[in-house]
Amino acid sequence: MTVIVVPVANRPECAHALDVAFNLSARVGGQVVGYHLHPDAQVSKKNRRHTQSSEEAFGLFEEMAGKAGIPIKNKITTAPGPAAHWREMVGSPDKVMPIIGPLSNIFVVSRPKGSGKGRHGKLAREFMLEALRSSSRPTLILPQRKLGSLGKRVLIAWDQSTTSVQALIGALPILKQADEVVIHSAGADYRAAPKANHAKAFLAMHNVKARITKSKGLKIEREIEQAYDDHNADLLVMGAYSRSRFLERLLGGTSEHFIIQANIPVLAMHLPA
């Protein structure tokens, strides 16, 4: 059973994330857990807006679950088939994500519009980055546009890193349902770490047929984008690594380009140092 976690507020980007999460749940037999976060408890008691905010957030969750035909359960169930659960917690994303993240399988969030400025943009950016930084689980980062498909044709950006290995393992429920899986190495597999053919063999053991493509690794972002386009992919799976500290200074290079800037769905994995 795959546990899919979605941070929820009454926002269009959350509606989009829920739509994708419920569709994914129906495909892999997963359970969607919607989390609405309240600010500090004392502030919440004094401000009725937070009560209204949680009611509106649950209303959106209920609406999207209903559209997907997925029942909301009060108790955890091991029965086959998709299900939905609602949770509310007090705290900011950096405090809550380390609690709820490690015991989930996949986070689903939307990439903020533009630079992510403004109150809602900053909050969406914070959720996205904290899901990556603190959950230790794969995070599905969605563009804010309607997707024709997701996870039917998957490109795995392989760089021999531990995070790319963990991203591949975390993506297994999706990869098992895919029509085509391509492992792309931008540059040579020169390190004493799993190579692309090892990843292919591992997937074969899980009944996932994949093929390998390679490029020179001179302009990695451009080469991965070209491979994504060439294979008409609808999902990129990759590791997200830190060169020093997280985000602004954390991601850098290839990771930052695809997680922050690219307008494609990315399933990324970051392991805290």
PASEBA-1860 file (N, C-alpha, C; in nm, 3 decimals):
! residues 273
1> MTVIVVPV> 0.085/-0.120/0.000/0.000/0.000/0.000/0.088/0.124/0.000 ~ 0.060/0.217/-0.089/0.139/0.339/-0.102/0.069/0.454/-0.028 ~ 0.141/0.520/0.062/0.087/0.634/0.137/0.130/0.762/0.067 ~ 0.033/0.838/0.016/0.058/0.959/-0.061/0.013/1.079/0.023 ~ 0.105/1.167/0.056/0.077/1.282/0.143/0.069/1.410/0.061 ~ -0.037/1.489/0.086/-0.057/1.616/0.015/-0.085/1.726/0.116 ~ -0.002/1.830/0.125/-0.038/1.948/0.206/-0.156/2.019/0.141 ~ -0.258/2.056/0.221/-0.382/2.108/0.163/-0.420/2.243/0.224
9> ANRPECAH> -0.443/2.339/0.138/-0.511/2.465/0.170/-0.612/2.487/0.058 ~ -0.703/2.579/0.078/-0.804/2.603/-0.025/-0.746/2.691/-0.135 ~ -0.656/2.628/-0.214/-0.585/2.699/-0.318/-0.590/2.618/-0.448 ~ -0.589/2.685/-0.565/-0.593/2.613/-0.693/-0.479/2.514/-0.709 ~ -0.358/2.551/-0.662/-0.246/2.459/-0.678/-0.265/2.333/-0.593 ~ -0.334/2.347/-0.480/-0.362/2.230/-0.397/-0.468/2.141/-0.463 ~ -0.565/2.204/-0.529/-0.665/2.127/-0.602/-0.597/2.044/-0.711 ~ -0.500/2.104/-0.779/-0.427/2.033/-0.884/-0.347/1.917/-0.825
17> ALDVAFNL> -0.279/1.942/-0.712/-0.200/1.837/-0.647/-0.290/1.723/-0.601 ~ -0.407/1.756/-0.548/-0.501/1.653/-0.502/-0.554/1.571/-0.620 ~ -0.583/1.638/-0.730/-0.632/1.569/-0.849/-0.530/1.464/-0.894 ~ -0.404/1.503/-0.900/-0.298/1.410/-0.940/-0.282/1.299/-0.836 ~ -0.285/1.335/-0.707/-0.266/1.236/-0.600/-0.377/1.132/-0.601 ~ -0.502/1.174/-0.619/-0.612/1.079/-0.620/-0.607/0.990/-0.744 ~ -0.569/1.046/-0.858/-0.552/0.964/-0.978/-0.441/0.861/-0.959 ~ -0.331/0.906/-0.897/-0.220/0.815/-0.869/-0.263/0.706/-0.771
25> SARVGGQV> -0.341/0.746/-0.670/-0.391/0.651/-0.572/-0.474/0.542/-0.637 ~ -0.560/0.581/-0.731/-0.645/0.483/-0.799/-0.561/0.385/-0.881 ~ -0.448/0.433/-0.936/-0.364/0.347/-1.020/-0.280/0.250/-0.938 ~ -0.227/0.294/-0.824/-0.135/0.210/-0.748/-0.199/0.151/-0.623 ~ -0.328/0.180/-0.600/-0.394/0.129/-0.480/-0.348/0.197/-0.354 ~ -0.321/0.327/-0.362/-0.265/0.400/-0.249/-0.369/0.469/-0.163 ~ -0.323/0.519/-0.051/-0.407/0.597/0.040/-0.354/0.740/0.044 ~ -0.443/0.834/0.017/-0.407/0.976/0.015/-0.436/1.036/0.152
33> VGYHLHPD> -0.334/1.098/0.211/-0.350/1.165/0.340/-0.334/1.314/0.318 ~ -0.442/1.389/0.339/-0.437/1.534/0.326/-0.405/1.597/0.460 ~ -0.304/1.684/0.463/-0.264/1.752/0.586/-0.288/1.902/0.572 ~ -0.361/1.957/0.669/-0.376/2.102/0.677/-0.303/2.149/0.802 ~ -0.214/2.246/0.786/-0.133/2.294/0.897/-0.188/2.424/0.953 ~ -0.199/2.431/1.086/-0.235/2.553/1.155/-0.107/2.620/1.206 ~ -0.109/2.752/1.220/0.006/2.818/1.283/0.008/2.788/1.432 ~ 0.086/2.861/1.507/0.098/2.841/1.652/-0.038/2.826/1.719
41> AQVSKKNR> -0.048/2.730/1.811/-0.177/2.698/1.874/-0.241/2.819/1.941 ~ -0.161/2.902/2.008/-0.219/3.017/2.078/-0.276/3.119/1.980 ~ -0.207/3.134/1.866/-0.260/3.223/1.763/-0.390/3.169/1.709 ~ -0.396/3.038/1.686/-0.515/2.976/1.629/-0.636/2.998/1.717 ~ -0.619/2.992/1.850/-0.731/3.007/1.941/-0.790/3.148/1.935 ~ -0.707/3.244/1.902/-0.751/3.383/1.902/-0.803/3.429/1.766 ~ -0.782/3.348/1.665/-0.811/3.395/1.530/-0.905/3.297/1.460 ~ -1.029/3.338/1.437/-1.128/3.250/1.377/-1.096/3.219/1.231
49> RHTQSSEE> -1.008/3.298/1.170/-0.972/3.272/1.031/-0.914/3.133/1.014 ~ -0.843/3.084/1.116/-0.778/2.954/1.104/-0.881/2.842/1.105 ~ -0.990/2.861/1.180/-1.098/2.764/1.176/-1.161/2.761/1.037 ~ -1.187/2.880/0.983/-1.244/2.890/0.849/-1.148/2.829/0.747 ~ -1.018/2.854/0.765/-0.919/2.802/0.672/-0.922/2.650/0.669 ~ -0.931/2.587/0.786/-0.931/2.441/0.791/-1.060/2.385/0.732 ~ -1.171/2.453/0.755/-1.299/2.408/0.698/-1.295/2.416/0.545 ~ -1.240/2.525/0.494/-1.230/2.540/0.349/-1.134/2.437/0.289
57> AFGLFEEM> -1.024/2.411/0.361/-0.928/2.313/0.312/-0.991/2.174/0.308 ~ -1.064/2.139/0.415/-1.130/2.008/0.415/-1.237/2.001/0.307 ~ -1.307/2.111/0.284/-1.407/2.115/0.178/-1.346/2.083/0.043 ~ -1.228/2.139/0.016/-1.158/2.111/-0.110/-1.118/1.963/-0.116 ~ -1.064/1.913/-0.007/-1.021/1.773/-0.001/-1.140/1.680/-0.026 ~ -1.252/1.711/0.039/-1.374/1.630/0.024/-1.425/1.635/-0.121 ~ -1.421/1.754/-0.179/-1.467/1.770/-0.318/-1.381/1.689/-0.414 ~ -1.248/1.698/-0.400/-1.160/1.629/-0.492/-1.166/1.477/-0.473
65> AGKAGIPI> -1.182/1.432/-0.349/-1.197/1.289/-0.324/-1.327/1.239/-0.387 ~ -1.433/1.320/-0.375/-1.562/1.282/-0.434/-1.554/1.272/-0.584 ~ -1.485/1.367/-0.648/-1.470/1.363/-0.794/-1.395/1.238/-0.839 ~ -1.300/1.194/-0.756/-1.221/1.075/-0.790/-1.292/0.946/-0.749 ~ -1.403/0.959/-0.677/-1.475/0.841/-0.632/-1.402/0.763/-0.524 ~ -1.323/0.835/-0.443/-1.243/0.771/-0.338/-1.301/0.808/-0.201 ~ -1.335/0.710/-0.119/-1.398/0.738/0.010/-1.300/0.793/0.112 ~ -1.350/0.885/0.197/-1.270/0.936/0.308/-1.296/0.848/0.429
73> KNKITTAP> -1.191/0.790/0.484/-1.201/0.698/0.597/-1.158/0.767/0.726 ~ -1.230/0.737/0.834/-1.192/0.791/0.965/-1.078/0.712/1.027 ~ -1.065/0.584/0.990/-0.962/0.498/1.046/-0.876/0.442/0.933 ~ -0.750/0.412/0.967/-0.660/0.350/0.871/-0.716/0.214/0.831 ~ -0.712/0.186/0.703/-0.764/0.059/0.654/-0.658/-0.014/0.573 ~ -0.661/-0.147/0.582/-0.572/-0.229/0.501/-0.649/-0.297/0.389 ~ -0.775/-0.259/0.373/-0.857/-0.316/0.267/-0.800/-0.276/0.131 ~ -0.813/-0.362/0.032/-0.762/-0.327/-0.102/-0.836/-0.208/-0.160
81> GPAAHWRE> -0.768/-0.137/-0.249/-0.831/-0.022/-0.313/-0.790/0.109/-0.249 ~ -0.808/0.218/-0.321/-0.767/0.350/-0.271/-0.857/0.400/-0.159 ~ -0.803/0.490/-0.077/-0.880/0.552/0.031/-0.819/0.688/0.060 ~ -0.892/0.771/0.135/-0.846/0.905/0.169/-0.859/0.926/0.319 ~ -0.768/1.005/0.375/-0.768/1.036/0.519/-0.738/1.185/0.536 ~ -0.798/1.245/0.638/-0.779/1.387/0.665/-0.709/1.406/0.798 ~ -0.608/1.495/0.801/-0.534/1.523/0.924/-0.513/1.673/0.937 ~ -0.511/1.723/1.060/-0.475/1.863/1.086/-0.369/1.864/1.195
89> MVGSPDKV> -0.271/1.951/1.178/-0.162/1.962/1.275/-0.128/2.108/1.298 ~ -0.073/2.137/1.415/-0.027/2.271/1.449/0.123/2.279/1.426 ~ 0.165/2.384/1.356/0.308/2.403/1.335/0.339/2.447/1.194 ~ 0.459/2.495/1.174/0.507/2.539/1.043/0.562/2.418/0.966 ~ 0.575/2.430/0.833/0.624/2.315/0.755/0.756/2.258/0.804 ~ 0.850/2.344/0.847/0.980/2.293/0.891/0.971/2.213/1.020 ~ 0.863/2.234/1.099/0.844/2.158/1.222/0.763/2.031/1.197 ~ 0.669/2.037/1.104/0.577/1.926/1.083/0.632/1.822/0.985
97> MPIIGPLS> 0.699/1.866/0.880/0.746/1.772/0.777/0.837/1.662/0.833 ~ 0.929/1.693/0.925/1.012/1.584/0.978/0.932/1.481/1.058 ~ 0.810/1.518/1.100/0.727/1.425/1.177/0.645/1.336/1.084 ~ 0.580/1.397/0.986/0.489/1.320/0.901/0.559/1.260/0.779 ~ 0.674/1.315/0.742/0.737/1.275/0.617/0.795/1.134/0.614 ~ 0.879/1.097/0.711/0.950/0.969/0.699/0.860/0.846/0.691 ~ 0.738/0.854/0.746/0.647/0.739/0.742/0.541/0.756/0.633 ~ 0.582/0.813/0.521/0.498/0.819/0.403/0.577/0.758/0.288
105> NIFVVSRP> 0.515/0.745/0.173/0.587/0.693/0.055/0.618/0.803/-0.046 ~ 0.522/0.892/-0.069/0.541/0.998/-0.168/0.469/1.124/-0.120 ~ 0.536/1.239/-0.130/0.474/1.369/-0.111/0.433/1.423/-0.248 ~ 0.319/1.492/-0.254/0.276/1.556/-0.378/0.255/1.704/-0.351 ~ 0.328/1.790/-0.421/0.317/1.935/-0.405/0.320/2.001/-0.543 ~ 0.277/2.126/-0.548/0.283/2.204/-0.672/0.399/2.301/-0.667 ~ 0.466/2.316/-0.778/0.573/2.415/-0.791/0.511/2.554/-0.791 ~ 0.562/2.649/-0.711/0.504/2.784/-0.709/0.512/2.850/-0.846
113> KGSGKGRH> 0.416/2.939/-0.874/0.420/3.014/-0.998/0.534/3.115/-0.995 ~ 0.596/3.134/-1.110/0.698/3.237/-1.124/0.808/3.224/-1.022 ~ 0.836/3.332/-0.952/0.945/3.335/-0.855/0.902/3.287/-0.718 ~ 0.772/3.258/-0.702/0.723/3.213/-0.572/0.711/3.325/-0.471 ~ 0.694/3.449/-0.518/0.680/3.562/-0.428/0.534/3.580/-0.389 ~ 0.508/3.666/-0.292/0.373/3.681/-0.241/0.348/3.578/-0.132 ~ 0.246/3.600/-0.050/0.221/3.514/0.066/0.197/3.370/0.025 ~ 0.109/3.349/-0.071/0.076/3.213/-0.111/0.192/3.147/-0.185
121> GKLAREFM> 0.262/3.225/-0.268/0.376/3.171/-0.339/0.487/3.129/-0.245 ~ 0.512/3.211/-0.143/0.616/3.178/-0.045/0.579/3.053/0.034 ~ 0.450/3.040/0.069/0.406/2.924/0.144/0.417/2.797/0.059 ~ 0.378/2.806/-0.069/0.390/2.691/-0.158/0.536/2.651/-0.174 ~ 0.622/2.749/-0.186/0.766/2.722/-0.198/0.819/2.656/-0.070 ~ 0.772/2.706/0.045/0.818/2.650/0.173/0.776/2.504/0.186 ~ 0.651/2.473/0.151/0.605/2.335/0.157/0.688/2.247/0.065 ~ 0.713/2.293/-0.056/0.788/2.214/-0.153/0.928/2.184/-0.102
129> LEALRSSS> 0.996/2.287/-0.053/1.134/2.269/-0.010/1.144/2.187/0.117 ~ 1.051/2.207/0.210/1.054/2.129/0.334/1.018/1.983/0.309 ~ 0.928/1.958/0.214/0.898/1.819/0.178/1.024/1.752/0.125 ~ 1.100/1.824/0.042/1.226/1.770/-0.010/1.330/1.755/0.101 ~ 1.345/1.857/0.180/1.455/1.861/0.276/1.433/1.770/0.395 ~ 1.309/1.766/0.446/1.286/1.706/0.577/1.218/1.571/0.577 ~ 1.154/1.533/0.465/1.074/1.411/0.468/1.157/1.285/0.449 ~ 1.272/1.297/0.382/1.353/1.181/0.346/1.276/1.085/0.255
137> RPTLILPQ> 1.174/1.137/0.188/1.093/1.057/0.097/1.087/1.125/-0.040 ~ 1.055/1.052/-0.146/1.042/1.116/-0.277/0.930/1.219/-0.277 ~ 0.954/1.330/-0.343/0.856/1.437/-0.353/0.820/1.459/-0.499 ~ 0.692/1.446/-0.530/0.642/1.469/-0.666/0.607/1.616/-0.679 ~ 0.684/1.688/-0.760/0.669/1.832/-0.777/0.601/1.856/-0.911 ~ 0.485/1.920/-0.907/0.401/1.934/-1.025/0.405/2.076/-1.081 ~ 0.405/2.090/-1.212/0.384/2.223/-1.270/0.238/2.262/-1.254 ~ 0.211/2.391/-1.254/0.073/2.437/-1.239/0.005/2.446/-1.375
145> RKLGSLGK> -0.011/2.330/-1.434/-0.083/2.319/-1.561/-0.144/2.179/-1.569 ~ -0.245/2.166/-1.651/-0.313/2.038/-1.667/-0.219/1.941/-1.737 ~ -0.208/1.820/-1.682/-0.120/1.719/-1.738/-0.201/1.619/-1.819 ~ -0.154/1.589/-1.940/-0.222/1.490/-2.021/-0.208/1.351/-1.963 ~ -0.091/1.322/-1.906/-0.067/1.194/-1.840/0.046/1.215/-1.740 ~ 0.063/1.120/-1.652/0.172/1.127/-1.553/0.218/0.986/-1.522 ~ 0.346/0.960/-1.543/0.403/0.832/-1.507/0.379/0.721/-1.606 ~ 0.334/0.755/-1.727/0.319/0.654/-1.831/0.451/0.634/-1.907
153> RVLIAWDQ> 0.526/0.742/-1.924/0.656/0.737/-1.992/0.755/0.811/-1.903 ~ 0.839/0.736/-1.834/0.923/0.791/-1.727/1.069/0.795/-1.770 ~ 1.132/0.910/-1.748/1.276/0.922/-1.768/1.343/0.931/-1.631 ~ 1.440/0.843/-1.607/1.517/0.844/-1.483/1.653/0.906/-1.513 ~ 1.682/1.020/-1.448/1.813/1.084/-1.463/1.910/1.015/-1.368 ~ 2.003/0.938/-1.424/2.090/0.854/-1.343/2.229/0.916/-1.330 ~ 2.272/0.939/-1.205/2.404/0.998/-1.184/2.486/0.920/-1.081 ~ 2.443/0.797/-1.050/2.512/0.708/-0.956/2.505/0.755/-0.811
161> STTSVQAL> 2.431/0.859/-0.783/2.424/0.910/-0.646/2.329/0.826/-0.561 ~ 2.347/0.836/-0.429/2.256/0.767/-0.337/2.115/0.818/-0.353 ~ 2.101/0.948/-0.378/1.966/1.004/-0.393/1.897/0.956/-0.519 ~ 1.974/0.935/-0.628/1.911/0.883/-0.749/1.868/0.738/-0.728 ~ 1.946/0.661/-0.652/1.908/0.525/-0.618/1.778/0.524/-0.537 ~ 1.772/0.610/-0.434/1.654/0.614/-0.349/1.532/0.668/-0.423 ~ 1.554/0.762/-0.516/1.443/0.813/-0.597/1.387/0.701/-0.684 ~ 1.475/0.621/-0.743/1.430/0.509/-0.825/1.349/0.409/-0.741
169> IGALPILK> 1.398/0.376/-0.623/1.326/0.282/-0.535/1.192/0.341/-0.494 ~ 1.192/0.469/-0.459/1.066/0.534/-0.418/0.965/0.543/-0.531 ~ 1.014/0.546/-0.654/0.925/0.558/-0.770/0.870/0.423/-0.816 ~ 0.910/0.313/-0.753/0.870/0.180/-0.800/0.719/0.164/-0.821 ~ 0.633/0.211/-0.729/0.489/0.195/-0.755/0.445/0.258/-0.885 ~ 0.507/0.371/-0.923/0.475/0.437/-1.049/0.539/0.363/-1.166 ~ 0.665/0.324/-1.149/0.738/0.258/-1.258/0.671/0.126/-1.297 ~ 0.613/0.056/-1.200/0.546/-0.071/-1.229/0.422/-0.053/-1.316
177> QADEVVIH> 0.367/0.069/-1.315/0.248/0.098/-1.394/0.281/0.167/-1.526 ~ 0.410/0.198/-1.548/0.449/0.276/-1.665/0.449/0.192/-1.793 ~ 0.426/0.257/-1.905/0.434/0.192/-2.035/0.578/0.189/-2.086 ~ 0.657/0.289/-2.047/0.796/0.296/-2.092/0.881/0.360/-1.983 ~ 0.998/0.300/-1.957/1.093/0.354/-1.859/1.230/0.363/-1.925 ~ 1.290/0.481/-1.920/1.422/0.504/-1.979/1.516/0.554/-1.869 ~ 1.632/0.492/-1.859/1.737/0.536/-1.766/1.839/0.614/-1.848 ~ 1.855/0.742/-1.816/1.946/0.825/-1.895/2.066/0.868/-1.811
185> SAGADYRA> 2.186/0.839/-1.861/2.310/0.883/-1.798/2.370/0.997/-1.879 ~ 2.380/1.113/-1.818/2.445/1.227/-1.882/2.590/1.230/-1.834 ~ 2.675/1.163/-1.907/2.815/1.149/-1.866/2.845/1.003/-1.834 ~ 2.973/0.974/-1.811/3.016/0.836/-1.790/2.986/0.789/-1.647 ~ 2.956/0.659/-1.635/2.941/0.596/-1.503/3.080/0.558/-1.453 ~ 3.152/0.655/-1.397/3.293/0.633/-1.365/3.317/0.604/-1.217 ~ 3.218/0.627/-1.131/3.241/0.612/-0.987/3.217/0.468/-0.941 ~ 3.271/0.436/-0.824/3.246/0.305/-0.762/3.111/0.311/-0.692
193> APKANHAK> 3.006/0.311/-0.774/2.868/0.321/-0.729/2.782/0.254/-0.834 ~ 2.653/0.227/-0.804/2.570/0.157/-0.903/2.568/0.228/-1.038 ~ 2.585/0.150/-1.142/2.585/0.203/-1.278/2.447/0.186/-1.339 ~ 2.427/0.245/-1.456/2.296/0.241/-1.520/2.249/0.098/-1.545 ~ 2.344/0.010/-1.583/2.303/-0.128/-1.608/2.263/-0.201/-1.481 ~ 2.320/-0.159/-1.365/2.276/-0.215/-1.236/2.134/-0.169/-1.205 ~ 2.104/-0.043/-1.235/1.968/0.007/-1.213/1.869/-0.068/-1.302 ~ 1.909/-0.093/-1.426/1.822/-0.167/-1.519/1.795/-0.308/-1.467
201> AFLAMHNV> 1.899/-0.375/-1.416/1.883/-0.510/-1.364/1.795/-0.511/-1.239 ~ 1.812/-0.411/-1.154/1.728/-0.401/-1.033/1.581/-0.386/-1.071 ~ 1.554/-0.300/-1.168/1.415/-0.281/-1.211/1.359/-0.409/-1.272 ~ 1.441/-0.481/-1.345/1.394/-0.607/-1.405/1.350/-0.705/-1.298 ~ 1.418/-0.705/-1.183/1.380/-0.793/-1.072/1.244/-0.756/-1.016 ~ 1.200/-0.632/-1.043/1.068/-0.586/-0.998/0.969/-0.581/-1.114 ~ 1.000/-0.655/-1.218/0.912/-0.666/-1.336/0.892/-0.532/-1.407 ~ 0.995/-0.448/-1.403/0.993/-0.322/-1.476/1.099/-0.330/-1.586
209> KARITKSK> 1.054/-0.324/-1.709/1.146/-0.329/-1.822/1.192/-0.187/-1.854 ~ 1.323/-0.167/-1.855/1.379/-0.033/-1.883/1.488/-0.045/-1.989 ~ 1.515/0.065/-2.054/1.629/0.071/-2.146/1.716/0.190/-2.109 ~ 1.839/0.187/-2.154/1.939/0.286/-2.115/1.975/0.374/-2.235 ~ 1.982/0.504/-2.210/2.035/0.596/-2.310/2.145/0.678/-2.244 ~ 2.234/0.731/-2.324/2.349/0.805/-2.271/2.372/0.933/-2.351 ~ 2.431/1.031/-2.283/2.479/1.151/-2.351/2.614/1.188/-2.290 ~ 2.681/1.287/-2.345/2.819/1.316/-2.308/2.836/1.378/-2.169
217> GLKIEREI> 2.733/1.446/-2.120/2.744/1.509/-1.988/2.815/1.642/-1.991 ~ 2.820/1.706/-2.107/2.885/1.836/-2.118/2.792/1.949/-2.074 ~ 2.664/1.937/-2.110/2.562/2.033/-2.068/2.444/1.951/-2.013 ~ 2.457/1.914/-1.885/2.370/1.811/-1.828/2.223/1.849/-1.833 ~ 2.188/1.971/-1.793/2.047/2.009/-1.792/1.988/1.999/-1.932 ~ 2.059/2.051/-2.030/2.009/2.050/-2.168/1.998/1.906/-2.220 ~ 2.094/1.822/-2.185/2.093/1.683/-2.233/1.977/1.604/-2.170 ~ 1.949/1.627/-2.043/1.836/1.559/-1.979/1.705/1.608/-2.039
225> EQAYDDHN> 1.694/1.739/-2.060/1.573/1.793/-2.123/1.553/1.736/-2.263 ~ 1.662/1.721/-2.337/1.653/1.665/-2.472/1.607/1.520/-2.467 ~ 1.662/1.444/-2.372/1.620/1.304/-2.357/1.473/1.297/-2.316 ~ 1.431/1.386/-2.229/1.292/1.392/-2.186/1.200/1.416/-2.306 ~ 1.238/1.510/-2.389/1.158/1.541/-2.509/1.164/1.427/-2.611 ~ 1.282/1.372/-2.632/1.299/1.266/-2.733/1.212/1.145/-2.702 ~ 1.196/1.113/-2.575/1.118/0.996/-2.536/0.974/1.031/-2.501 ~ 0.937/1.158/-2.526/0.801/1.204/-2.498/0.760/1.168/-2.355
233> ADLLVMGA> 0.852/1.190/-2.262/0.831/1.152/-2.123/0.726/1.243/-2.057 ~ 0.660/1.190/-1.954/0.565/1.270/-1.878/0.600/1.274/-1.730 ~ 0.720/1.224/-1.694/0.769/1.231/-1.556/0.919/1.213/-1.556 ~ 0.989/1.299/-1.480/1.133/1.287/-1.460/1.158/1.241/-1.316 ~ 1.237/1.136/-1.300/1.276/1.086/-1.167/1.423/1.117/-1.149 ~ 1.459/1.180/-1.036/1.598/1.220/-1.016/1.629/1.236/-0.868 ~ 1.757/1.232/-0.835/1.803/1.267/-0.702/1.827/1.416/-0.693 ~ 1.805/1.472/-0.575/1.835/1.614/-0.551/1.945/1.618/-0.447
241> YSRSRFLE> 2.053/1.685/-0.481/2.168/1.680/-0.391/2.206/1.820/-0.345 ~ 2.279/1.825/-0.236/2.322/1.952/-0.179/2.471/1.970/-0.197 ~ 2.510/2.086/-0.244/2.653/2.116/-0.253/2.704/2.178/-0.123 ~ 2.616/2.243/-0.050/2.656/2.298/0.080/2.537/2.298/0.172 ~ 2.455/2.404/0.166/2.334/2.411/0.247/2.213/2.404/0.159 ~ 2.096/2.383/0.224/1.978/2.357/0.142/1.927/2.481/0.071 ~ 1.865/2.458/-0.035/1.810/2.543/-0.137/1.886/2.669/-0.166 ~ 1.822/2.780/-0.195/1.900/2.890/-0.248/2.046/2.848/-0.258
249> RLLGGTSE> 2.109/2.798/-0.150/2.247/2.753/-0.158/2.251/2.603/-0.164 ~ 2.138/2.539/-0.142/2.137/2.394/-0.130/2.145/2.321/-0.261 ~ 2.055/2.350/-0.349/2.044/2.262/-0.465/2.153/2.289/-0.566 ~ 2.149/2.405/-0.625/2.252/2.437/-0.722/2.245/2.351/-0.847 ~ 2.287/2.404/-0.959/2.305/2.328/-1.080/2.183/2.252/-1.127 ~ 2.204/2.123/-1.160/2.100/2.041/-1.221/1.978/2.030/-1.133 ~ 1.996/2.004/-1.003/1.882/1.988/-0.913/1.795/2.112/-0.911 ~ 1.856/2.227/-0.893/1.779/2.351/-0.886/1.704/2.376/-1.016
257> HFIIQANI> 1.768/2.348/-1.128/1.704/2.375/-1.257/1.573/2.297/-1.271 ~ 1.577/2.167/-1.242/1.458/2.085/-1.265/1.355/2.099/-1.154 ~ 1.398/2.124/-1.031/1.303/2.134/-0.921/1.237/2.271/-0.916 ~ 1.313/2.376/-0.942/1.260/2.512/-0.928/1.213/2.570/-1.060 ~ 1.286/2.548/-1.167/1.263/2.623/-1.290/1.186/2.548/-1.398 ~ 1.209/2.418/-1.411/1.150/2.344/-1.523/0.998/2.334/-1.509 ~ 0.931/2.328/-1.623/0.784/2.323/-1.623/0.736/2.181/-1.652 ~ 0.799/2.085/-1.585/0.763/1.944/-1.603/0.745/1.879/-1.467
265> PVLAMHLP> 0.673/1.766/-1.460/0.661/1.694/-1.332/0.793/1.626/-1.298 ~ 0.835/1.640/-1.172/0.961/1.581/-1.127/0.938/1.506/-0.997 ~ 0.981/1.381/-0.993/0.983/1.305/-0.868/1.126/1.308/-0.818 ~ 1.151/1.386/-0.712/1.287/1.410/-0.666/1.306/1.356/-0.526 ~ 1.432/1.325/-0.494/1.466/1.270/-0.363/1.588/1.340/-0.310 ~ 1.579/1.385/-0.186/1.694/1.447/-0.117/1.711/1.378/0.017 ~ 1.833/1.340/0.051/1.859/1.279/0.180/1.933/1.381/0.267 ~ 1.879/1.413/0.386/1.947/1.508/0.474/2.087/1.460/0.508
273> A> 2.177/1.557/0.524/2.315/1.520/0.556/2.324/1.463/0.696
END
